[in-house]
Amino acid sequence: MALFQKAPATAEEAAQYGPLDINPDQVLEMDEAEWYEKVYRGEHVPQLTVRAVLMGSFLGFLLAFTNLYIGLKTGWALGVAITACILSYSIWNFFQKTGLAKSPMTILENNCMQSTASAAGYSTGGTMVSAIAALLLLSVTPENPKGEHMGWVVLATWTIFLAAFGTVLAIPLKRNMINKERLKFPSGTAAAVTLQSLYSEGDVAIKKARAMFTAAGIGAIFPILIELKIKAGEGLIAAEWHIFDWFTAPGSYKPSDWTMVWDVNPVMIAAGKLVGMRIGIYMLIGGLALIFGIGDWGLSADAFTTPGGDEVYAISKPWKAWKELGLWLGVPIMLSYGLLQFFAQWKTIVRAISSLKGGGSSEADAKAAETEVPFSWFAVLLTLSSAALIYTAKTFFDIPIHFGLLAIFMTFFLALVAARATGESDITPVGAMGKIMQLTFGTFIPSGTANLMSASITANGAGCCADLLTDLKSGYLLGANPRRQFVAQMMGILAGTAATVTGFYLLVPDATALTGTTLADGSHVSPDFPAPAAQAWKAVAEVMTGGGFAAMHPFHIIAIQWGLGIGTLCLALEMIFPKKKAWLPSATGLGLGLILPFQYPLSMAFGAFIAWIWERKNKEHFSTYMVPVAAGMIAGISLMGVLVALANTVLFAD
């Protein structure tokens, strides 16, 4: 097959390749033979075109900054496929109206575009906000508070090979999980429905795009006002307002000393609209519990220590509560909940293993041989990416070759289970994958670097695998050729790596961007990016490699025990009362509320409340515009934040 196909030359030619009359929900019920008969569009329908890949690479490059920015703020990664579809459709419409394009992009071209964008905007950033950021935090010492960055060549190489490895793992899983078992992959199904509606309800799509661009424009104003250092090394307006300092907080401190301030940047409000009331409210509860309970208790017990260190000291201001106390309660809550939830899905694990045996009709097998990614591709690409990862891990992270091989083997098994969990529930347990590897390798390799990077192989490999299967599900519902979609996905990795590596160095010039700094007068500058995912990875690595629990302050051990119990209780309540889940405590919300500076849970809870009111007032308007507005606001703030960071580095550096 030729690498690229020829795009339609005219609008009339493009009209021949319009969407099917079959709704994606109907395709969900078809078996493989019926799909080939009624849905598959054929080998020659334009899908993998140069313009589709270029558009996907461009949008993925931009959206990668968005995910990096929001990931360093909250630990979350936002799916980019639907956002990319809306943007691509509206941008290409504009190109047609202005004469820059002669024909519209077909629905299957846009499907390939979103695969490229998804690989660029999602698959390459996971390791940056977790293991890589945690590695930078581990390099911090009292003598070198700025830490030490990994070289860009090593970082780029690791990111490319890791994304390629995870993407390749999806090849042997696709036919069983999507064609035969017809797992729903909710985000992939939603992307297919979005594309179908874009091509059948163009006016609504344009309205959504306008809302997204308007929100992005408004959001882009804030980094300029807050972060651009044009006024004596500071922004035009303060980044935080101390609006709560009218009362006295625990320990006779001001609330602002406990990070109880209002964050002027609205990015977390927009993120709160997406996560919903349950997580938002319990994040706020976790933050308040840290200030008015656990933090005060820990302060009186002189429990603010350097994790894993010997020195115990009371500090002048309790701004460290979120990372020196909340961390040891919040991480165990999320850890126990995630791991137990993972193992509670034992039926999913059994089905995942049993699905490998394959089988199918000879006619379907013959057609699949022409459309699915060949096993020879899988064998060659898996060998190359695995060998590259093992070599890089040995050379730069001191992971012995046999342990690198073990990590590769475990990744295949855990990616298999993670992909099935994504297909059934739309939840990819990346955090649980990483913690399993950290706990496993912590007993073999007494090195924080090796612990983090071996876990990175599994966690991010599993995430990339699930991401490709989600995109392939979208293509399956629209009748796309999976082989061409796989190629589009692989092409997006380069653009995503360029964006995330560049963005990481710009947003995090040194470790103080993640830790904050203490000034000569004793006042504290909050971190630009608290990086909760990295803090969690770092905490586990320190416990496993820094002398274990014996080296920790007794208060921290108590916090860990309580956290494990609370996480277990949260899961037990969900299993006992599944229909009441919306009202039950959220382990994710509580955990994040404890390991983030208070202004972030406050903003996210406020955003969730706005979304809740909006939905109650006008559900139809909410359904149409909430996601475009929230995603647009995040994109505008994130992209301008990167540009401002670049301007500060080039124009306003000290």
N, C-alpha and C positions, 0 to 999 in steps of 0.2 A: 504494500500500500504506500502511496505517496505521502510524504510527511504532512504537507498542507493541501487543502482543497481550494478550489477557486470559488470566491464569493460571488453571489448573484450580481450581474452587471446592471440590471434595471429593477425598478419597483415591480414590474410585471413578472419578472423571473422570480423575484423573492416571494411574491404572492403564492407561487406554486408550492412553497415550502412552509406554509402557515401552520398553525397549531392543529392538532387532531380534534375531531369532534368528540372524542372520548375524554371524559373527565378523569383526572388523575385518581380520584377515589374509586372509579370503576376499574382502573388498571390494577389497583391494589388487590382485587379479587381474582385476577386472571392467573392461570398457571403458565408455565414457561412456554408450552406449545401454542397456547392461545395468544400469548404476547408476540411471539414471532409472526403469527398469522395476521393479527389485527393492529399491533402497536408499532412494531419495529419499522423505522422509516427507510432502512436500507443503507447500503455502503456509500452511495453517491450523493445523498442529500448533504448540502454544505453544513459542516459543523466546525471542524478544526481548520479555520481560516486564519490567515495572518492578522487580519483586523481583529478577530475575536481574541487571539492570544495577546496582541498588543494592548487592547482595551483592558483585558483582564490583568495583565501585568501592571499597567498604569494604575488602575483602581486598587489592585492588591497592594502595590507599593505604598499608596497613600493610606489605605486602611490598615496596613501593618503598623504604621505609626500610631493609629488610633488604638489598636489592641495593645501595643507596647505601653502607651501612656496610661490607659485605664488598667492594664495589668499591674503595672508598678504602683498604681494608686490603691487598687482593691484586691488584686490577686485573681480577678476574673478575666476571662477571655470571651469576647463577644463574637458570635458568628457573623461573618461578613457576606455570606452568599446573597441573602435577600437584599441587603443594602446595595451590593454591587449590581444586582439585577435592575433595581429601580434607577440607579445612577446611569448605568450603561444605556438603558432604554431611552432615558430622557436626553442624555448627551448625544446619542446617535440621531434622535429626532431633531435636535438642534442643528446637527451637521447637515441633515437633509434639507432643512428649511433654508439654511444659509448657502447651500450649494457645495459644501465641503464633502458630502457623500452623495453618490448617485443612487444608491439603493438602501433600503432598511436592512438591519441585521436580522437574520432569521431567528426563530425561537431556539433552534438547536445551536446556532452560533452563540447566542447569549448563554445557553447552558454550558457550552465549552468555556465561554468567558468567565462564568462564575466559578468553574473548577479552577481555572488559573488564578483568579482573584482569591479564592479560598485558600489555595496552597500558599500564596504570597502573604495574605493578610492574617492567616490563622496558624498554619502548620509550622512556621519558622519562629514564632515568637514565644512559644511555651517555655522553652529552656532558658530564654533570656530573663524572664520574670521569676524564675524559680531557682534552678541550680546555678546559673551563671551569676545572678545577683547575690545568691547566698555565698558563692565562692569569693566574691568581692568583699562581703561582710566578714568572712572568716579571715581575710588578710589584714583586717584592721587591728592595730596595736596602739598602746598609749604613745609610743614613739612615732607611729605613722597612722594618725587618725583618718587619713584619706584613703588608706588601703592601696592595693595594687591591682590594676586592670590586667586582664588577659590580653595578649597580643592580638591584633585584629585579624591576622592571617589564621591563627589557631581558632579564634572564635568563629570566623566565617567558614572555615573548613569543617569544624564540628557541626555547625548549624546545617550546612548543606547535606553532609553525609547522614546526619540524624533524620532530617526531613525525608530524604530519599529512602532511607532504610524503612521508616515507618510507612511510607506510601507503598513501597513494594510489598510489605507484609499483607496488604489488603487483597492482592491478586488471587491467592488460592481461596480466599473467604467469600469473594463476591458472589459467585454463582449460587452457592448453597444458601447464603443468607438472604440474597435479594431475589434471585430468579425462582428458587425452589421453595424456600420457607416463607418468602414474602414478608420479612420483618419490615415494620413500618418506617423506621428511621424518621421520626417526626419532623426534624428540621429539614431533611431532604424532601420529604413530602410537601412541607410548607413552601420550600423554594420552587418546587414544580408548580404548585397551585398559584404562587405569585407570578411566575412566568406566564402561565396560561391566562391569568387575569390581565396581565400587562398587554397581551396581544389581542385580547377580546374587549377590554375596557380601557382603551388608551387614555381617555379624558381623566379617569380617576388616577391613573398612573402619573400623569403630568401634574395633577394637583398634589399627590404625595411627594413628587420630586421637588416641586416648588416649596412645599413645607419644609422638606429636608434642607434645601439650599438656604432658605431664610433662617432656619434655626442655626445652621452652620455659620452663616454670616454674623449672627448675633453672638454666638459663642466665641468666634474668633477675636472679638473685641477684648475679651477679658485677659488673655495672656499678654496682650499689648499693654494694657493698663496696669496689670499686677506684676508681671515678670520682666518686662523690658527695662533694663537698668540705665535709664536715661537721666535720672534725677539723683545725683550723688550716689551712684551705685545701687539705687533702689527704684522700684516701680512708681508710677504716678499715684497709685492708691495702695493702701496697706493690703496685704494678702489675707489678713484675718482681723476681725473686729472683736474687741474684748467686751462684749455686751453683757456678760454675766458677772462682771467684777463688782457688782453692787452688793453681793453677799459674800460671806466667808465660807470657804470650802474646808473639808477635813484637814486637820493638821494646822489650822490657822493660816492657810495659804489662800491666795486669790484663786478663783476658778480657772483663770487663764494659766496658772502654774500647773494645773492638771490637764492642760490642752483643751479645756472647756471654753472654746471660742467659736465664733461664726466664721466659716470659710467663705471668703468672697467669691472664689472660683466656683461656678455652678456645675462643674462637670460631675460631681458626686450627686447632685440633685437629679441630673439627667439619668445617671446610672441607677439611682433609686427608683425611678419610674419604671425601669425595666425589670428590676428584681422583685418588685411587689411588696405588699404590706407585711406579709409574714416575716420575711427575712429582714426587712427594714426596721420593723418594730423591735424584733429581738436583737438586732445590732445595737439599737439605742439602749435597750435594757442591759445588754452586756457592758456597754460603755459606762452607763450610770453605776452599775454594780462595781465596776473597777474603781471608780472615784469614791463612791460613798460607802464602800464596804471593804473589798479586798485590798485596795490601794492603801487606805487608812490603816488597816490591820497590818499590812506588810511594812508600812512606814514605821509604825510603833515597834515592830519586831526587828528593825534594822535589816530588812530583807532585800534591800536594793543592792544587788551585787552584780558583778560581771559574771554572766552565766558560765559555770564550769571553773571559775577562779577561786582563789582561797580568801581573798580580802573581802571583808564584810564592812560596809560603811553606810552611814546615813548620809543622804544627799541634801543639799541646800534647798532644792526645789524638786517636786515629784513629777517632772515631765517625763521621767523614764518609766513611769508605771506601766505604760502599754507594752513596752518591749522587755522589761525586766520582771514584771509580775504577771500582767495579763497574758503574756506569751506562754507562761508555764501552766496556765489554766486553760486558755483558749485553744492552743494547739492540741492538747490531749482530748478536749471535747470533740474537735473535728476528726482527730486521728481515730479514736475508738469508734465513733459513729461511722466513719468511712470504711474502716476495715471490717467492722461487724456487718455493715450493710452489704459489703462485697461478698463476704462468706455466707451471708444469709441467702444470697442468690445462688445457692448450690444447684438448683435446677437449671439455672442459666449456664452454669459451668459445665454440667453434664451434657446439656444440649449442644453447647459449643464444641465439646470434644467429639460427641457422636456425629456432628454434622460434617466432620472431615471425611467420612467414608464415601461421600458422593453418591453416584448413581443417577439414572435418568434414561429417557427413551433414546434409542439410537438416532432418530430423526433430530431431536433437540440437540443431542451431542454433536451431530454433524454441523448444525447451524452455529452452535456455540463455538466450535473450532474456528469458524470464520469471523466471529465477532468479538469473542472474549480475548483478554490479554493472554498470549501464548505462555505455556509453562516455561518455554525456553527463555523468554524475557525475564520471568520470575527468577529462574536459576542464575542467570548471568548477573542481573542487577542486585539480587540478594547477596551473591558472593562478593561482588565488588564493594557494595556499601558496607557489608559486615566487616570485610577485611580492612577497609579504610577506617571504620570506627575503632576496631581493635588496635590498629596501628597508632591512631591518634591518641587513644586512651593510654596505651603503653608509653608512648614517647613523651606526652605532655602532662599526663595526670598520674603516672606511676601505677597504673592498673595492670597487674600481670596478665599475660596473654590468656592463661587458662581461666582467669576470672572474667576477662572480656568475653570469652566464648560462652561462659556460663550466663553472663548478662544477656547475650544475644539469644541463647536458648530460652531463658525465662521470659524474654520479651515476646517471643512468638506465642507462648502459651498465654501470657497475661493480655497481650493485644487481642488474641482470639476471644477471650472472655470480655474484655472491655468493649470490643466491637459489637458483641451480642448485646451487652447491656445498653449500648447506645441505640442499637436497632430496636430494642424492646421498650426503652424508657426515655431515650434522648439524653441520658445522663452518662457521660464518659468518666469513669472513676480514676482520672489521671492522678489525683492526689494520693489515693489509696495505692495505686501502682508504684508510685515513687517511694512511699513509706515502706511498702513490703520489701523493696530492694534495699532501702537504707538500713532497715532492721536486719536483713539477711547479710549484707556485705559488711555491716558494722562489726560483726563477729569475726570476719575473716581479715579485713584490711584496716588496721588502726590508723587511718588517715582521713581527715575531713574532706580533702580534695577527691580522693578515690571514692569515698562514700557518696558524695554528691554526684559525681559524674557517672558512676555506674548506675545510680538511680535515675539519672537523666536519660540514659539509653532506654530504659523501660518505660518511664512515664511519658516521655515525648514521642517515643516510637509508637506506643499504644494510641496516643492522641492523634498522630498523623494518620494512622491506619483507620481509625474511626471516622476521621474527617473525609478521607477519600471515599469510603463506603457511603457516607451521607450524601456526597455529591453524586456518586454513581446511582444512588437511589433516585435522585431527582432526574437524572438522565434516563433511567429505566422507565419512569412514569411518562416521559415525553417521547420515548421511542428512539433514544440516541444510541450511537455506537459506543460501547464501553471502551473499546481499544483506543479510539480517538480521544475520549474523555480522559483516560489515564495519561496519555501523552500531554494533554493540556495541563493536567495537574502537575506533572513533573516539571513542565516549563515554568510554572509559577514560582518554583522554589528559589530560582536565582534572583528574581525581583524581590521576593520576600526577605531573602538573606541580606541583600544590599540595604533594604530599608531598616530591618531590625538591628543589624550590626551598627550602621551609621547612627540610627536613632538612639541606641543604647549609650553610645559614647557621648552623644550630644546632651541627652537628658540626664545622664549620670556621669558627669566628668570625673567624679571621684566618690568615695564611699559616704562622704558627708551628705550627699543628696539623698541617701537612704537612712542615715542615722541622725541627721541634724548636727548642730554645733553649739557649744557653750562659749559665750563671749567672755571677755576679760572681766566684765562687771558682774558675772554670774548669771546673766540672762541667757535664755536659750532660744535658738532659731530652730523651728520645727523642720523636719525633713520635707523636701519637696515630694518625695515618694517613699512612703513607709514600707512598701514592698512586703505585704503580709505573707504571700506565698514563700518568698525567699526567707523571711524570718522563721517560718515554720520549718523549712528544709534545714536551715542553719541550726535551729534548736535540736532537731533530731540528730544531726551530724555531731554536735557537741556532746550530747549525752552518750552516743555510741562510741565516740573516739576520744573523749576528754576525761576519762577516768570513771565514767558511768555515774550512777546516782550517788555514790559515796563522796564525790567531789562537790556535790551541790549543797546549797543552803537548805536546812530542814524545811523552811517555809515553802520553798519551791517544790520539794518532794510532796508535801501535803497538797499543794495546788495541783500537781500532776495527778495524784490519786483522786482528788475530787473531780478533776476534769475527765478522767477516764470513766468515772461513775456517771457523771452528768451526760456524757455522750452516749453511753450505754442506755441510760434511762430514756433519752430522747428517741432512740431507735425503738426501744421496747414499747413506748407509748404509740408510736406510729404503726407498729405491727399489731398492737392490741385494738387500736381505734383508727383503722385506715380511713374511714369516712369522715373523721373529725380532724384530719391532718392540718387543715387550714388554720385551726385554732391551737394546735399543739406547739410546744417550744421547738424552735429551729436550731439544730446544732450548728449549722453553718452561720446563722445570724449571731448567735451567742458567741461563737468562737471568734468571728471577725470583729465583733464589737469589743472584745477584750484585747485584741492584738493590733488595733488601729488607734491612732490618736483620736480623741473624742469628736473632733470636728467632722470627721468622715462619717461615722455612724449617724451623727446628728443630721448632716446634709442628706444622706441616703434615706433616712426615715422620713424627712420632710418631702423628698421627691416621691417616695412611695405613697405618702398621704395625698399629695397633689394628684397623682394618677388615680387613686381610689376615689377621690371626690369627682374628678373628671369623668370617670366611668359611670358613676352613679347619676351624674347630671345629664350626660348625653352619651349613651353607650355606642351608638353608631359613629358619632364623631370621634370618640375615643379609639374605636377599632380601626378607623381609617388613618388617623393622624398621630397616634401616640408613638408608635415605633419610629416613623420617619422623623418626628420632632426630636425625640430623645437621641436617636442615632445621629441625626444631623448636628445637634448641640455637641455631643461627644466628639464627633469628627472635626468640627470647626475648632474646638478648644485644643484638641490633640495636635492637629496639623499646625495650627498657629503656635502652639507651645514648642514644637520642634523648631520652627523657623525662628522664634524668639530666642531659644537656646543657642541656635547657630549665630544669631546676631550678637548675643551677649559674648559669645566666645571670640568672634572676629572683631567686633567693633567696640565692645565695652569691657574687654578683659583687663584685669588689674595689671 
